[in-house]
Amino acid sequence: MVKYLRWHAGGLRHAIYRKTEGEIHMLRIAICDDETDARDALRIQLEKLLIEDCESIVYEFSSGTNAASWLKKHPNEIDLLFLDVEMKGLNGMETAEEIRMFDEQILIVFVTGYSDYVFDGYRVGALDYLMKPVREEKLRQLIGRVRAKSAQEESRTFTLKNIDGTWRFFYSDILYFYSDRRKVILVTAKGTYPFYARLDEIAARLSAGFVRIHQRYLINPTHVDYLGSDSVTVLGQELPCSRKYREAALQKIAKSMMGDTFT
């Protein structure tokens, strides 16, 4: 069973870009435990600590199999996963190993009644362990660490909301953006993600690492395969490079292809 708690109400939302100084960073949490009482207890404790409108428990899973399957189909929708170790079927450690095969970014915290598993967590890059029953102070400290880590990563990520949920992408995973009327589509190697925005606004915010090649296209130059006179190829996709942007764009892309940085 997958329990949907928040974020999926309503239609296509506007994008969230970088947070301005002093704002709280978004944190999306999931809980995976095959015992309903255990999930409820942890959720109640978390809700006392989370900042409303910015930090939410968005999903609950009743098995490791469901958690791994759902996360594989919905990359970048969860930032932090609380994962019970002792579950029937796919246990917590096996679930974490499966998740790490397709997601190295999600933060995993094991919840267990036994200390025997603590050292096993290192091989799947677990952030921490919580012993049952979870103490509020320990949980408070953990959430503080997660907030600090998220704040550090914020400068390297782009976040958006659309009808399918809330998504966070590392800049390095973004191939390009393109506009389609009132929407902008973010493109990665794994899929496309439409949202309401103006490409001009995104270009202004991401000017340090992305290149405008056309009124409708903003690209990540690190993914350019081929540089032509009036087009560029990004991961096998040929994109137009218009006369208005050509000279500046080609210079920046050429520098990037040679390993140089630009501003």
SEFITOR-977420 format. One record per residue: x negated, y, z negated of N, C-alpha, C in turn. Coordinates in steps of 0.1 Angstrom, whole numbers, padded with zeros to 4 digits, always signed. Each point is the difference from the previous one (the first is absolute). Layout:
<recs>
XYZXYZXYZ
...
</recs>
This chain:
<recs>
-0008-0012+0000+0008+0012+0000-0009+0012+0000
+0004+0010+0008-0006+0013+0000+0010+0011-0005
-0003+0007-0011+0009+0010-0005-0004+0014+0005
+0009+0007+0007-0003+0013+0005+0005+0010-0010
-0009+0009-0005+0004+0009-0010+0001+0014+0005
-0009+0005+0008+0000+0014+0004-0005+0002+0014
+0000+0012+0005-0005+0004+0013+0007-0003+0012
+0010-0010-0001+0006-0004+0013+0014+0006+0001
+0003+0010-0007+0013+0006+0002-0001+0012+0009
+0010+0001+0010+0000+0012+0009-0008-0002+0012
+0001+0010+0009-0006-0001+0013-0015+0004+0001
-0004+0003+0012-0014+0004+0002-0004+0012-0007
-0010-0001-0008-0004+0011-0008-0012+0008+0006
-0002+0012-0005-0012+0007+0004-0013-0006-0005
-0011+0003+0006-0013-0005-0004-0004+0006-0013
-0008-0007-0007-0008+0006-0011-0014+0001+0005
-0006+0011+0000-0014+0001+0004-0009+0000-0013
-0012+0006+0001-0008+0001-0012+0007+0008-0011
-0003-0004-0012+0005+0007-0011-0008+0013-0002
+0007+0011-0004-0008+0012-0003-0005-0002-0014
-0010+0009-0003-0007-0001-0013+0010+0001-0012
-0002-0009-0009+0009+0000-0012+0012-0009+0001
+0003-0005+0012+0012-0008+0001-0003-0015-0004
+0011-0007-0004-0002-0014-0003+0000-0008+0012
-0008-0011+0000-0001-0008+0012+0010-0011-0001
+0005-0004+0011+0010-0011+0001-0006-0013-0004
+0008-0008-0007-0004-0014-0004+0012-0009+0001
-0002-0010+0008+0011-0010+0003-0004-0013-0006
+0008-0006-0009-0003-0011-0008+0009-0012+0003
-0005-0012+0000+0008-0012+0001-0004-0010-0012
+0010-0007-0004-0002-0010-0010+0003-0014+0005
-0008-0010-0002+0002-0014+0004-0001-0009-0012
+0011-0006-0004+0001-0009-0011+0012-0009+0002
-0001-0013-0002+0011-0009+0002+0010+0000-0011
-0003+0007-0011+0009+0001-0011+0007+0014-0001
+0013+0000+0001+0007+0012+0000-0002+0009-0012
-0001-0006-0012-0002+0007-0012-0014+0007+0000
-0009-0007+0005-0014+0006+0001+0000+0012+0009
+0006-0001+0012+0001+0011+0009+0007+0012-0006
+0011-0003-0007+0008+0011-0006-0008+0007-0011
-0007-0008-0008-0008+0006-0011-0011+0009+0005
-0007-0005+0010-0011+0008+0006+0006+0013+0007
+0011-0002+0007+0006+0012+0006+0004+0010-0010
+0006-0004-0011+0004+0010-0010-0012+0007-0006
-0011-0007-0002-0012+0007-0005-0006+0010+0010
+0000-0004+0012-0005+0008+0011+0008+0013+0001
+0013-0002+0000+0009+0012+0002-0002+0011-0010
-0005-0004-0012-0002+0010-0010-0013+0008+0003
-0008-0005+0008-0013+0006+0003-0001+0007+0014
+0009-0004+0009-0001+0006+0013+0006+0014+0002
-0006+0007+0009+0005+0014+0003+0011-0001+0010
+0012+0005-0004+0011+0000+0009-0002+0006+0013
+0005-0005+0011+0000+0005+0013-0014-0002+0007
-0010-0003-0008-0013-0002+0006-0005-0015-0001
+0004-0006-0011-0005-0014-0003+0012-0009-0002
+0001-0011+0007+0012-0008-0001-0003-0015+0001
+0008-0008-0007+0000-0014+0002+0009-0003+0012
-0005-0003+0011+0008-0001+0012+0005-0014+0004
-0008-0010-0004+0004-0014+0003-0003-0009-0012
+0008-0011-0001-0002-0011-0009+0001-0013+0008
-0010-0009-0003+0000-0013+0007+0001-0011-0011
+0008-0010+0003+0001-0011-0009-0009-0012+0003
-0008+0001+0010-0010-0011+0003-0012+0006+0008
-0011-0007-0001-0012+0004+0007+0002-0001+0015
+0007-0010+0004+0002-0002+0014+0008+0012+0006
+0010+0004-0006+0008+0011+0004-0008+0013+0001
-0008+0002-0011-0009+0012+0000-0010+0001+0011
-0007-0011+0002-0010+0000+0011+0006+0001+0013
+0012-0007+0003+0006+0001+0013+0005+0014+0002
+0007+0007-0010+0005+0013+0002-0011+0010+0002
-0011-0001-0008-0011+0010+0002-0007-0001+0013
+0000-0012+0006-0007-0002+0013+0009+0007+0010
+0013+0000-0001+0009+0006+0010+0001+0015-0002
-0004+0005-0012+0002+0014-0003-0013+0006-0006
-0010+0001+0009-0013+0005-0004+0001+0015-0005
-0008+0003-0011-0001+0013-0005+0012+0006-0007
+0010-0009-0003+0012+0005-0007-0002+0000-0015
-0009-0008-0005-0002-0001-0015-0015+0003-0003
-0001+0008-0011-0014+0004-0004-0005-0009-0011
+0009-0004-0009-0004-0008-0012+0009-0011-0002
-0005-0012-0002+0008-0013-0002-0004-0006-0013
+0010-0001-0009-0001-0008-0012+0003-0014+0003
-0009-0009-0002+0002-0014+0004-0002-0010-0011
+0011-0007-0003-0001-0010-0011-0009-0012+0005
-0008-0005-0009-0009-0011+0004+0007-0013+0000
+0008-0003-0010+0006-0013-0002+0014+0000+0006
+0000-0003+0013+0013-0001+0007+0001-0014+0007
+0013-0004+0001+0002-0013+0007-0002+0002+0015
-0004-0011+0007-0003+0001+0014-0014+0007+0001
+0000+0011+0008-0012+0007+0002-0003+0008-0012
-0011-0003-0008-0003+0007-0012-0006+0014+0003
-0002+0008-0010-0005+0013+0002-0013+0001+0007
-0010-0008-0004-0013+0000+0007+0001-0004+0014
+0008-0010+0003+0001-0004+0014+0008+0011+0008
+0009+0006-0006+0007+0011+0007-0009+0011+0003
-0009+0004-0009-0010+0011+0002-0009-0004+0011
-0005-0013+0000-0009-0004+0011+0007+0001+0014
+0013-0003+0000+0007+0001+0013+0001+0015+0004
+0003+0008-0010+0002+0014+0003-0013+0007+0005
-0011-0004-0006-0013+0005+0004-0004-0004+0014
+0006-0009+0006-0003-0004+0014+0005+0010+0010
+0010+0009-0004+0005+0010+0009+0000+0014-0006
-0003+0001-0013+0001+0013-0007-0011+0001-0010
-0010+0008+0003-0011+0002-0010+0002+0013-0009
+0010+0007+0003+0002+0013-0006+0009+0000-0012
+0011-0008+0000+0009+0000-0011-0007-0003-0013
+0004+0007-0011-0005-0002-0013+0007-0012-0007
-0007-0009-0005+0007-0012-0006-0004+0000-0015
+0010-0001-0008-0002-0002-0015+0007-0013-0004
-0008-0009-0005+0006-0013-0005+0006+0002-0013
+0012-0007-0002+0006+0000-0013+0001-0015-0005
-0005-0003-0011-0002-0014-0004+0001-0001-0015
+0004-0012-0004+0000-0004-0015-0013-0007-0004
-0009-0002+0009-0012-0007-0003-0012+0007+0005
-0011+0001-0009-0012+0007+0004-0009-0008+0009
+0003-0013+0003-0008-0009+0008-0002+0005+0014
+0009+0008+0005+0000+0004+0014-0007+0013+0003
-0005+0007-0011-0005+0013+0002-0011+0001+0010
-0010-0009-0001-0011+0001+0009+0003-0004+0014
+0011-0008+0002+0004-0004+0014+0004+0012+0008
+0005+0010-0007+0005+0012+0008-0010+0007+0008
-0013-0001-0004-0010+0008+0007-0001-0005+0015
+0003-0012+0003-0002-0005+0014+0011+0005+0009
+0011+0006-0005+0010+0006+0008+0001+0015-0002
-0010+0005-0007-0001+0015-0002+0011+0005-0008
+0004-0007-0011+0011+0005-0009-0005+0012-0007
+0008+0010-0002-0003+0012-0007-0001-0003-0015
+0009-0008-0005-0001-0003-0015+0010-0012-0003
-0001-0004-0013+0009-0010-0005+0008+0007-0012
+0013-0004-0001+0008+0004-0012+0004-0013-0006
-0001-0001-0013+0004-0011-0008+0014+0001-0004
+0008-0010+0001+0014+0000-0005+0000-0003-0015
+0008+0007-0008+0009+0011+0004-0009+0012+0003
+0004+0008+0010-0008+0012+0004+0002+0011-0010
-0012+0005-0005+0001+0011-0009+0001+0013+0007
+0008+0009-0005+0003+0013+0007-0013+0008+0002
-0009+0000-0010-0012+0008+0001-0009-0005+0011
-0001-0013+0001-0008-0006+0010+0006+0003+0014
+0013+0000+0001+0006+0003+0013-0001+0015+0003
+0000+0008-0010-0002+0014+0002-0014+0003+0006
-0010-0006-0006-0013+0002+0005-0002-0005+0014
+0006-0011+0003-0001-0006+0013+0006+0010+0011
+0012+0005-0003+0007+0009+0009-0009+0013+0002
-0006+0004-0011-0010+0011+0002-0011-0002+0009
-0005-0012-0001-0011-0004+0010+0005-0001+0014
+0012-0005+0002+0005-0001+0013+0003+0014+0006
+0005+0009-0008+0002+0014+0004-0013+0006+0005
-0010-0002-0008-0013+0006+0003-0006-0006+0013
+0002-0013+0002-0005-0006+0012+0008+0005+0012
+0013+0001-0001+0009+0005+0011-0004+0014+0004
-0003+0008-0010-0004+0014+0002-0013+0001+0008
-0009-0009-0002-0013+0000+0007+0003-0004+0014
+0009-0010+0003+0002-0005+0013+0009+0009+0008
+0007+0010-0006+0010+0008+0007-0006+0008+0011
-0013+0004-0001-0006+0008+0011-0003-0009+0012
+0001-0013-0001-0003-0009+0011+0013-0007+0005
+0011+0005-0004+0013-0007+0004+0010+0010+0005
+0009-0006+0008+0011+0008+0006+0013-0008-0004
+0010+0007-0006+0012-0006-0005+0012+0005+0007
+0009-0009+0003+0012+0005+0007+0012-0009-0006
+0012+0006+0002+0013-0007-0003+0008-0001+0013
+0006-0012+0002+0010-0001+0010+0011-0010-0004
+0009-0003+0008+0011-0009-0003-0004-0013-0006
-0012-0005+0003-0005-0013-0004-0007+0001-0014
-0003+0011-0005-0007+0001-0013-0010+0011+0000
-0009-0001-0009-0011+0010-0002-0013-0007+0003
-0008+0006+0009-0012-0006+0005-0012+0008-0003
-0011-0006-0003-0013+0007-0002-0011-0007+0009
-0007+0008+0007-0010-0005+0009-0014+0007-0002
-0010-0008-0001-0013+0006+0000-0003+0006+0014
-0006+0012+0000-0003+0006+0013-0007-0009+0010
-0009-0008-0006-0008-0009+0009+0009-0011+0007
+0012-0002-0005+0009-0010+0007+0009+0006+0010
+0001+0014+0000+0009+0007+0010-0007+0001+0013
+0007-0005+0011-0006+0002+0013+0003+0014+0006
+0013+0003+0000+0004+0013+0005+0015+0003-0004
+0003+0013+0001+0014+0004-0001+0005+0005+0013
+0013-0002+0003+0006+0007+0012+0014+0005-0004
+0004+0011+0007+0013+0005-0003+0010-0004+0010
+0012-0001-0005+0012-0004+0009+0012+0007-0005
+0002+0012+0006+0011+0009-0004-0003+0005-0015
+0010-0003-0009-0001+0004-0014-0009-0009-0008
-0004-0011+0005-0007-0010-0007-0015+0000+0004
-0008-0005-0010-0014-0004+0003-0001-0015-0003
-0008-0006+0008-0002-0015-0001-0015-0002-0004
-0002-0006-0011-0014-0004-0005-0003-0014+0006
-0011-0001+0006-0004-0013+0006-0012-0006-0006
+0001-0013-0004-0011-0007-0005-0001-0013+0008
-0011-0008-0003-0001-0013+0007+0011-0010-0003
+0007+0003-0011+0010-0010-0005+0014+0004+0004
+0002+0013+0004+0014+0004+0003+0001+0015+0001
+0013+0005+0003+0003+0014+0001+0010+0004-0011
-0001+0013-0004+0008+0004-0011+0005+0014+0003
+0013+0001+0004+0006+0013+0003+0004+0008-0012
+0000+0013+0000+0005+0008-0011+0002+0014+0005
+0008+0008-0006+0003+0013+0004-0011+0010-0005
-0006+0007+0010-0011+0009-0003-0003+0008+0013
-0009+0010-0001-0005+0007+0012-0015-0004+0001
-0004-0003+0012-0014-0004+0002-0009+0011-0003
+0004+0013+0003-0008+0011-0003-0004+0001-0015
+0010-0004-0009-0003+0001-0014-0010-0011-0004
+0002-0012+0006-0009-0011-0003-0015+0003+0005
+0000+0006+0012-0013+0003+0005-0008+0010-0008
+0008+0010-0006-0006+0010-0008-0006-0006-0013
+0008-0010-0006-0004-0006-0012-0012-0010+0001
-0001-0006+0012-0010-0011+0002-0011+0005+0010
-0002+0013+0001-0009+0005+0010-0014-0005-0002
-0005-0003-0012-0013-0004-0002-0004-0013+0006
+0009-0009+0002-0003-0013+0004+0008-0005+0012
+0009+0007+0005+0008-0004+0012-0001+0011+0011
+0003-0004+0012-0002+0008+0012+0013+0001+0008
+0004+0012+0003+0011+0003+0009-0004-0001+0014
+0006-0009+0008-0004-0002+0014+0011+0004+0009
+0012+0003-0005+0012+0002+0008+0010+0006-0009
+0010+0007+0005+0010+0006-0008+0008-0011-0008
+0000-0012+0005+0007-0011-0006-0009-0010-0007
-0013+0002+0000-0009-0011-0005-0011+0006-0009
-0002-0007-0011-0010+0003-0010-0007-0013-0003
-0013-0001+0002-0007-0013-0001-0011+0000-0011
-0003-0012-0004-0011-0003-0009-0012-0003+0010
-0010+0009+0001-0011-0003+0010-0008-0012-0003
+0000-0005-0012-0008-0012-0004+0005-0012+0007
+0012+0000+0006+0006-0012+0006+0000+0001+0016
-0007+0011+0005+0000+0002+0014-0009-0011+0007
+0005-0007+0010-0008-0010+0007-0007+0006+0012
+0007+0009+0007-0005+0006+0013+0005+0014+0001
-0010+0008+0005+0003+0014+0001-0001+0004+0015
+0012+0004+0006+0000+0003+0014+0002+0015+0001
+0001+0005+0013+0001+0014+0002+0013+0006-0004
+0011-0008+0002+0013+0005-0003+0008-0009-0009
-0007-0010-0006+0007-0009-0009-0010-0007-0010
+0005-0005-0010-0008-0008-0010+0007-0013-0002
-0008-0011-0003+0006-0013-0003-0002-0003-0015
+0010-0002-0007+0000-0003-0014+0005-0014-0002
-0009-0009-0004+0003-0015-0002+0008-0005+0011
-0004+0002+0013+0006-0005+0012+0011+0008+0005
+0005+0011-0007+0011+0008+0004-0005+0013+0007
+0002+0002+0012-0004+0012+0007+0010+0012-0003
-0006+0011-0005+0008+0011-0004-0005+0013+0008
+0010+0008+0004-0004+0012+0008-0007+0011-0008
-0010+0006+0006-0007+0011-0006+0002+0012+0009
+0008+0010-0005+0005+0011+0008-0011+0011+0002
+0001+0008+0010-0010+0010+0003-0002+0010-0012
+0011+0003-0007+0000+0010-0011-0010-0005-0011
+0000-0013-0003-0008-0005-0011-0013-0007+0005
-0001-0002+0013-0011-0009+0005-0014+0003-0005
-0004+0013+0002-0014+0003-0003-0004-0002-0015
+0008+0005-0009-0003-0001-0014+0002-0015-0004
+0010-0006+0005+0002-0014-0004-0011-0009+0005
-0004+0001+0012-0011-0009+0005-0013+0002-0008
-0003+0012-0003-0012+0003-0008+0001-0007-0014
+0011+0001-0006+0002-0006-0014+0000-0015+0001
+0006-0006+0010+0001-0014+0002-0014-0006+0003
-0007+0007+0009-0014-0004+0004-0009-0001-0013
+0001+0011-0008-0008+0000-0012+0004-0012-0009
+0013-0002-0001+0004-0011-0009-0005-0013+0005
+0001-0002+0013-0005-0013+0006-0015-0002-0002
-0007+0011-0001-0014-0001-0002-0004-0001-0015
+0011+0000-0009-0003-0001-0014-0001+0013-0007
+0002+0011+0006-0001+0013-0006+0014+0004-0006
-0001+0009-0010+0012+0005-0006+0003+0014+0005
+0012+0004-0001+0003+0014+0005+0010+0006-0009
+0002+0013+0000+0010+0007-0008+0009+0008+0009
</recs>
